[in-house]
Amino acid sequence: MALATMERQQERQQHSEGPVARAIEKETAKLPSDTFLWAAIGSMAVSVALQATGKKHASVFVGQWAPTLLIFGLYNKLVKQLGSDRTENAL
């Protein structure tokens, strides 16, 4: 039983997050999750405005930010709820 527990701890240590990922997650966890939602909505609004003014390439460029921002928001929410490192949430 103790051997199996030691093996699981060693496996967790081998697959833990690095210091850069931890630092980024520590800072982004300070942001409310809806920040990313509002940023995505803002990028869509700017895209519509650019489209209306005839700047089609800029409109497409800015409009493509929305899915990325939403994924960042989802990641931020998951990190806040579950943590990113299995060693911190081990049973």
VENCOR-V255665 format. One record per residue. PSI is psi as a letter, one per 20 degrees, with the letter a starting at -180 (* if undefined). D_CENTER is the distance of its C-alpha to the mean C-alpha in whole Angstrom. Layout:
psi: [PSI | PSI]
d_center: [D_CENTER | D_CENTER]
//
This chain:
psi: [g | h | g | h | g | h | g | h | g | g | g | g | h | h | k | r | q | r | h | g | g | g | g | g | h | g | g | h | i | i | p | q | h | i | g | h | g | h | h | g | h | g | h | h | g | h | g | g | g | h | g | h | j | j | m | g | g | h | g | g | g | h | h | i | h | g | h | g | h | h | h | g | g | g | g | g | g | g | g | h | g | i | q | h | p | h | h | h | k | q | *]
d_center: [37 | 36 | 36 | 33 | 31 | 31 | 30 | 27 | 26 | 27 | 25 | 22 | 22 | 22 | 19 | 17 | 14 | 16 | 16 | 14 | 11 | 12 | 13 | 10 | 8 | 12 | 11 | 8 | 9 | 12 | 11 | 12 | 10 | 12 | 12 | 9 | 12 | 15 | 14 | 13 | 17 | 18 | 17 | 19 | 22 | 22 | 23 | 25 | 27 | 27 | 28 | 31 | 32 | 33 | 30 | 29 | 27 | 25 | 24 | 23 | 21 | 19 | 19 | 17 | 14 | 13 | 12 | 9 | 8 | 8 | 6 | 3 | 5 | 6 | 3 | 4 | 7 | 8 | 8 | 10 | 12 | 12 | 12 | 10 | 14 | 17 | 19 | 18 | 18 | 21 | 24]
//
